[in-house]
Amino acid sequence: MALYRISGVWKDSKNAITHYAFHEVRKKSISRAIKIAKHDAVRLLETRGNTATTWVWNYAKAIWKIGEEVTVVNGSNGKYLRSNPDDKKTDNLGHLIDFDWIAPLKE
């Protein structure tokens, strides 16, 4: 049973999310980002007791802010992660930091 924060994503050349930046929430700290492939992220959050929320950088205050709950959704192209589906831009996690410029995917 673990709690995670998701702070960013990696996308492929078609702008589809392929990896997520997961942080494990510990008693007194939060881990550095771990790059997790989409299918592994789905499996991780389908494991009973594991939960995740987005972790959004607040530029105005220069702090991390806990965002929305993340769940696994079974869409027409398979399973993927999504935050609260309320018709906002933040529903698909595509608004999170694009880590591709820090550590690009090798395609």
Secondary structure, DSSP 4 states (H G I P E B T S, - for coil): --EEEEEEEEE-TTS-EEEEEEEEB-SS-BPPPEEEEHHHHHHHHHSTT-EEEEEEEETTTTEEEEEEEEEEEEETTEEEEEE--SSSGGGGSTTSEEGGGTS----
